[in-house]
Amino acid sequence: MPHDRLVAMTGVRGVLRSLAGRRDAAVLERPTQAARREPLALPGRASERRAWADAASGARRPSVALHGVSKTYGNGKRALVDVDLLVPEGDFVFLVGPSGAGKSTLIKLLVRDELPTSGSVFIAGQDLARLKRRHVPRLRRQIGIVFQDFKLLPARTVRENVAFALEVTGTPGRQIRPRVDRLLALVGLSDQASQRPAQLSGGEQQRTAIARAMVHDPRVVIADEPTGNLDPLISWEIIQLLLRINEMGTTVLMATHNAEVVTALRKRVIALEEGRIVRDEVGGYHRDY
């Protein structure tokens, strides 16, 4: 076996052992009939090998880890096929691909709206398949989610929209006001705190949504087409805000069709097609999805 492939195997299994514990690692390493016939499929792209190597060496802990993940729906549609992915903490990663490539399914797995048909999904060290239903809300407080269509409460002000995410989790009232004020300053909306969504521009609504996503100081922010409804100038303002959040140490995973942004920023790009990762490298968009 080539040396780099052996190193990659050691890295993958080392990361999974640290995430899942000794007993789970033993199960993962137990040779199945299929495994005896064919070597384990491992990350083969350079940037992905580096990510697994960083995690295995302890250089950076993984925020997101998927190994051998497949998802098949009841109608027989295969949304994801044998996906291996590791995102170390502090990374900024673009997720690209045509409609129907599996991006939405991947995001649903990460927030545990769905469970994989096979394989392992970890967020912040937690095995989502083993997570009890009553603990899912606690998991989601470690994940900030930003939607294309904002999903703000129309009858509430900017301040109230952000505060609501704290109120529903039982945060003491004395802690809510200073935290909300700090986040509104971060996203540049202190002066709009008393306005309702209908009084805001699209960019201001998205900044409100980003402030709401950050209220629990999440380890990971998942932005699902956050600039899809915005003009190019405002889109860049939103991207700059996400970059600032990333610089504060938060991992950012952004699904997008915005080729200009992806190409300009030269961040890690994960491309999906027909449920498979077909490219994982630092660089531009490359394809017209």
Phi and psi in degrees as a GROMACS rama.xvg file:
@    title "Ramachandran Plot"
@    xaxis  label "Phi"
@    yaxis  label "Psi"
@TYPE xy
-57.4018  146.949  PRO-2
-60.1509  -43.1035  HIS-3
-66.9908  -30.5962  ASP-4
-71.7837  -36.4107  ARG-5
-65.1023  -41.8907  LEU-6
-61.2493  -43.2393  VAL-7
-61.219  -41.347  ALA-8
-62.4313  -44.0126  MET-9
-61.0649  -41.0218  THR-10
-64.3384  -46.3483  GLY-11
-61.5195  -49.1516  VAL-12
-68.0312  -34.4078  ARG-13
-63.4523  -42.9813  GLY-14
-64.5919  -46.4636  VAL-15
-62.9379  -35.5751  LEU-16
-64.2001  -42.6464  ARG-17
-68.1921  -30.3564  SER-18
-81.4381  -44.8478  LEU-19
-96.6352  -15.0378  ALA-20
92.922  165.276  GLY-21
-62.3924  -42.0552  ARG-22
-64.1313  -43.2642  ARG-23
-66.6441  -37.7761  ASP-24
-63.8244  -37.4583  ALA-25
-63.2426  -38.6793  ALA-26
-64.9607  -43.1526  VAL-27
-63.9455  -32.8959  LEU-28
-90.2082  -7.01266  GLU-29
-65.1942  123.928  ARG-30
-69.5804  123.593  PRO-31
-90.8611  171.26  THR-32
-60.4932  -40.7423  GLN-33
-64.4618  -38.7301  ALA-34
-66.8266  -32.8629  ALA-35
-70.1403  -28.3233  ARG-36
-77.9924  -33.7045  ARG-37
-141.953  137.936  GLU-38
-59.7067  151.098  PRO-39
-57.7727  132.518  LEU-40
-72.2888  127.386  ALA-41
-128.579  161.838  LEU-42
-54.5544  127.453  PRO-43
-114.576  -11.7089  GLY-44
-86.1102  145.771  ARG-45
-59.1505  -47.4773  ALA-46
-66.0052  -33.8869  SER-47
-71.1133  -39.0296  GLU-48
-61.2158  -40.124  ARG-49
-63.6744  -39.816  ARG-50
-62.6932  -47.0482  ALA-51
-63.3344  -39.4846  TRP-52
-64.8676  -41.9574  ALA-53
-58.8079  -45.4853  ASP-54
-67.2588  -41.4788  ALA-55
-65.1736  -33.8043  ALA-56
-82.8022  -7.97352  SER-57
84.0206  3.84237  GLY-58
-60.4972  -44.1351  ALA-59
-143.462  132.583  ARG-60
-71.752  147.608  ARG-61
-77.104  132.269  PRO-62
-85.5014  -37.4508  SER-63
-132.369  132.387  VAL-64
-143.124  126.488  ALA-65
-125.494  137.067  LEU-66
-137.134  120.371  HIS-67
61.3173  34.9163  GLY-68
-84.7517  125.568  VAL-69
-128.261  148.844  SER-70
-137.634  118.886  LYS-71
-120.873  126.331  THR-72
-83.2938  168.431  TYR-73
-59.9915  -26.0732  GLY-74
-83.5141  4.4688  ASN-75
92.5187  -5.67593  GLY-76
-69.892  127.815  LYS-77
-93.5142  103.157  ARG-78
-83.3426  -35.0891  ALA-79
-136.009  143.506  LEU-80
-133.453  108.532  VAL-81
50.8768  56.6822  ASP-82
-89.2921  124.753  VAL-83
-110.598  126.886  ASP-84
-154.622  134.963  LEU-85
-135.08  129.615  LEU-86
-120.42  106.914  VAL-87
-65.8117  154.165  PRO-88
-61.5126  141.323  GLU-89
89.4726  -2.76111  GLY-90
-77.5976  156.005  ASP-91
-118.966  117.07  PHE-92
-128.112  133.098  VAL-93
-94.215  138.407  PHE-94
-114.02  116.164  LEU-95
-127.085  165.988  VAL-96
150.446  161.938  GLY-97
-69.1723  165.212  PRO-98
-57.5851  135.611  SER-99
85.539  6.07636  GLY-100
-77.3252  -20.167  ALA-101
119.36  3.56423  GLY-102
-62.5258  -46.5071  LYS-103
-64.1963  -39.7299  SER-104
-63.6781  -42.0116  THR-105
-59.3289  -44.2788  LEU-106
-64.5019  -40.1874  ILE-107
-62.159  -35.5431  LYS-108
-66.7844  -38.9946  LEU-109
-68.7331  -29.5174  LEU-110
-101.146  7.55637  VAL-111
59.7504  34.7558  ARG-112
-74.0767  -26.6105  ASP-113
-132.643  159.111  GLU-114
-114.173  147.741  LEU-115
-69.7732  151.375  PRO-116
-68.4411  -36.8144  THR-117
-152.365  160.646  SER-118
96.6979  179.394  GLY-119
-122.113  138.06  SER-120
-126.683  124.663  VAL-121
-122.488  137.228  PHE-122
-126.202  125.179  ILE-123
49.4175  39.3002  ALA-124
84.0055  0.0451578  GLY-125
-100.469  129.798  GLN-126
-78.5316  109.86  ASP-127
-67.7868  -27.2202  LEU-128
-67.8741  -27.7715  ALA-129
-92.7534  -5.56175  ARG-130
-74.322  125.536  LEU-131
-70.8716  149.843  LYS-132
-56.4062  -37.1614  ARG-133
-69.4627  -15.1689  ARG-134
-95.9549  -3.91857  HIS-135
-61.2513  -43.8301  VAL-136
-57.8344  -35.7836  PRO-137
-66.6  -40.6071  ARG-138
-58.9586  -46.2068  LEU-139
-66.676  -18.5633  ARG-140
-72.7906  -15.7426  ARG-141
-89.9545  -1.35362  GLN-142
-125.003  120.552  ILE-143
-93.0501  132.026  GLY-144
-117.963  129.213  ILE-145
-118.522  124.809  VAL-146
-102.892  157.208  PHE-147
-62.5035  -38.2432  GLN-148
-101.213  21.2083  ASP-149
72.3674  -50.2445  PHE-150
56.5016  47.7087  LYS-151
-89.2718  157.341  LEU-152
-84.6551  113.029  LEU-153
-64.7178  -26.6009  PRO-154
-88.2613  -2.8787  ALA-155
-108.112  152.31  ARG-156
-75.1179  172.606  THR-157
-55.4311  -49.2713  VAL-158
-59.8565  -43.0397  ARG-159
-68.9727  -34.8286  GLU-160
-62.7683  -42.3687  ASN-161
-72.0114  -41.8573  VAL-162
-65.9746  -31.4616  ALA-163
-57.7455  -38.0769  PHE-164
-64.6342  -23.0667  ALA-165
-87.4035  -38.2309  LEU-166
-61.618  -42.4506  GLU-167
-70.6673  -14.6144  VAL-168
-101.765  8.86628  THR-169
78.6442  21.3309  GLY-170
-65.2838  131.416  THR-171
-55.916  139.339  PRO-172
-56.0418  -35.58  GLY-173
-67.0431  -19.3308  ARG-174
-91.1453  -19.5239  GLN-175
-70.9739  -49.5302  ILE-176
-58.516  -51.5668  ARG-177
-64.742  -34.353  PRO-178
-67.9076  -42.7531  ARG-179
-65.0466  -42.654  VAL-180
-60.146  -40.7143  ASP-181
-64.7351  -40.768  ARG-182
-71.0016  -38.4145  LEU-183
-64.4253  -35.192  LEU-184
-66.4019  -39.7028  ALA-185
-58.9792  -42.8111  LEU-186
-93.2746  2.53652  VAL-187
75.5349  35.3877  GLY-188
-123.527  20.8735  LEU-189
-57.897  -38.4925  SER-190
-75.4923  -17.0693  ASP-191
-102.42  12.4932  GLN-192
-57.9377  -30.0101  ALA-193
-96.4174  1.8468  SER-194
-88.0378  155.053  GLN-195
-96.7262  161.879  ARG-196
-51.9721  -37.557  PRO-197
-64.6478  -19.3575  ALA-198
-91.3413  -1.72144  GLN-199
-103.644  155.028  LEU-200
-74.3316  169.243  SER-201
-59.8794  -41.2293  GLY-202
-64.3105  -39.1625  GLY-203
-68.1601  -36.3962  GLU-204
-63.9688  -40.6095  GLN-205
-69.3936  -35.6511  GLN-206
-65.8959  -35.1385  ARG-207
-61.8754  -43.1448  THR-208
-63.593  -36.5671  ALA-209
-68.2805  -41.5726  ILE-210
-60.0868  -42.4051  ALA-211
-62.8404  -39.3455  ARG-212
-65.3942  -23.2567  ALA-213
-96.0287  2.33454  MET-214
-64.009  -30.3767  VAL-215
-98.1067  16.3844  HIS-216
51.3343  60.0277  ASP-217
-68.8571  155.061  PRO-218
-81.9559  -24.0016  ARG-219
-134.488  135.672  VAL-220
-113.586  126.159  VAL-221
-108.118  115.827  ILE-222
-109.657  112.666  ALA-223
-99.0409  98.3166  ASP-224
52.302  53.4829  GLU-225
-67.9277  -16.9775  PRO-226
-109.073  8.86216  THR-227
-61.8362  -28.6093  GLY-228
-106.341  15.5033  ASN-229
-118.241  153.361  LEU-230
-75.5922  165.646  ASP-231
-57.0479  -42.4629  PRO-232
-63.9349  -46.6404  LEU-233
-66.8548  -34.033  ILE-234
-57.9171  -43.1069  SER-235
-64.9008  -34.336  TRP-236
-63.3171  -40.506  GLU-237
-67.3562  -41.3563  ILE-238
-62.3655  -42.4736  ILE-239
-61.6469  -36.2698  GLN-240
-66.8778  -42.8071  LEU-241
-64.1093  -36.9142  LEU-242
-64.2431  -39.0039  LEU-243
-64.269  -41.611  ARG-244
-63.3717  -40.0725  ILE-245
-63.2922  -38.964  ASN-246
-65.2999  -21.841  GLU-247
-79.7899  -2.84566  MET-248
109.97  -2.85813  GLY-249
-84.0124  133.209  THR-250
-72.1835  135.136  THR-251
-123.554  125.753  VAL-252
-117.915  115.572  LEU-253
-120.181  116.576  MET-254
-85.6004  131.986  ALA-255
-157.678  156.183  THR-256
-109.456  6.26  HIS-257
-82.429  90.9727  ASN-258
-62.9933  -35.1621  ALA-259
-62.3866  -44.6781  GLU-260
-65.5072  -47.4445  VAL-261
-59.797  -45.0328  VAL-262
-67.9066  -38.1711  THR-263
-70.8679  -35.7141  ALA-264
-83.8123  -21.9966  LEU-265
55.9702  44.6239  ARG-266
-95.8654  179.122  LYS-267
-66.8157  134.222  ARG-268
-122.885  125.062  VAL-269
-111.069  117.475  ILE-270
-105.79  129.777  ALA-271
-109.162  139.131  LEU-272
-142.456  128.4  GLU-273
50.4883  40.2571  GLU-274
82.35  2.72239  GLY-275
-119.468  147.172  ARG-276
-76.9909  116.435  ILE-277
-104.782  -12.8549  VAL-278
-155.723  136.295  ARG-279
-146.618  97.676  ASP-280
-161.568  162.696  GLU-281
-80.7856  128.91  VAL-282
157.34  -155.502  GLY-283
-93.2031  -171.151  GLY-284
-73.8513  -44.1869  TYR-285
74.9717  -41.2791  HIS-286
-115.232  151.868  ARG-287
-93.9458  86.5714  ASP-288
